[in-house]
Amino acid sequence: MTTTLKPIRSLRPTLDTLFHIDYEWWNKGDRDLRLYLRSHLCADHRAQLAEADLEGDMIDWIDPNTAEVKRTDALVLLMCTHCVHQADFIGEHTSIVDAAFRVFLTNDNQPLASHQLAQQINRDAETILRTIGGKQVYQGIRPILG
């Protein structure tokens, strides 16, 4: 009796694979999420908050669309309400990884596929997929496989 082995289906991400920020990745090893978050603030806020101690500052925020009160990270809220509106928040010189991270930060980490990210950061979807869909994990951006 001979058995035929079926090929194992690849788990490689595709253009339709959803990605998100895996915050558990940040909790492992010697990574400083707070420092990285600060690097995404606009220049004015980076200067204003350079000496501030914003370690895990959570504030109550009222969602203007739903009137729901949410506990929100102060740095992320600052990015979502001010920095995101600056012309260079996601500019042509922003790296793909930083641009994708900023999109996930400002969309409440809602999963997106490479082609959706491409529309938001004005980059080629294939290039985005090659960058964030490989074996190396950049800034916690990982595919949702399964």
N, C-alpha and C positions, 0 to 999 in steps of 0.2 A: 504494500500500500504506500503510495507516495502522497505527500502533502504539499500543497501549493501555498507558499507564503504570500500573503497579500501585503502590498507595500503599506508602510505606516504613513498615514496622512500627516503631512508636514504641519507644524504649528506656527510656521512663519507668518507674521502679520501680512495682510494684504491692504490694498487701498481702502477697503471697507472695514478693516479692524478698528475697533474703538480704542482710544488711548485716554489716559487720565494721569493725574499726579498721584502716585502711590506714597502717601505720607508715612507708611511703615518703613519704606526705604530710607527716609530721613531719620527715623528713630534708630536705625542700625548703624553701627560704626561711629566714626568721629565726624559727623556732619552737623552743620549749624544752619538750620532752616531760617531762624530769625535774621541772621547776617545776610543770607541770600535774599530774603524778602526785602530787606532794606535796600539792596542793590537795585531793586526794581522800582523804587520810588523815583519821582522826577527830581531833577537837580535841586530845585528849591527845597523840597521836603527832606532830601538827604542832608542838606546843609542845616536846616532847622532842627532836625532830629538827631544830628550826629552825636550829641552828648546825652540824649534822652535814654532812659531805661525803659524800653518797651517790651520787656521779656514777657510774652504771652498776655499782653493787655487785651482783655476781652471786654467788650462794651455791649450794651443793649442798643439795638438798632431796629427801627420800625421800617419794614419793607413798604415802600410807597405804593406798590401795586396791590398788595394783599392786606396791608395794615397789620401783618403778623410781626410780633416782637421776636427778634432772633438775637442770640449771643453771637457776636461777630468779632473777629480779630481786628484790632484797631489799624494795624498796618495794611491789611487787605482791604478794609473799608476805605482807607485813605486812597489807595490805588484805584478802587472802583468808582469813587466819587470825584476824584480830581485828576490823578496822574494819567488815567486811561484817556482823558480828553486832550492831553498834550500831543502835539504833532509828532514828536519823536518817541512816543511810548512804544510803538511798533513801527520802526522805520526801516528803510532799506538796508541800513547797516546793523540792525539788530540781528543777532544770530538766530538760526532756526530754533534752537533749543530755548533760548530766552524768550523769543516771540511766542512759541507754543506754551511755555510756562505761564507767561502773562495772560494768554487767552484763557487757560484753565483757571488761573487765579480769579480773573474777572467774570467768569461765567459760572462761578460756584462749583468748579471742578466737574462740570457736566461732560461726560465722555464725548469725544469727537473722533471721526475718522480723518485720515490724512487729506482726503479731498475736501473735507469741511474746514480743516485748518488752513488749507491752501487758499481758500476764499478769504479767510480772515487775516492772513499774514502776507498775502500777495507773493507766494512762493509756489514752486512746482510741487504737486502732490507726490510724485515719485521721489523727488529729492527729500521731501519731508519724511516719507516712509523709510528711505534708506538711512536717514539720520537717526530717527527715534525708534525705528522698528528692528534694529540689529540686536546683537547680543549685549552690547554695552548699554547700560542704563545711564541716561543723562538727567540729572536733577530730579530723579524720581519719576520721570515720565515713562510709563510702561503701558504695554497693550493689555487689554482685557481679553484674555483667551478663555475659551470654554464654551 
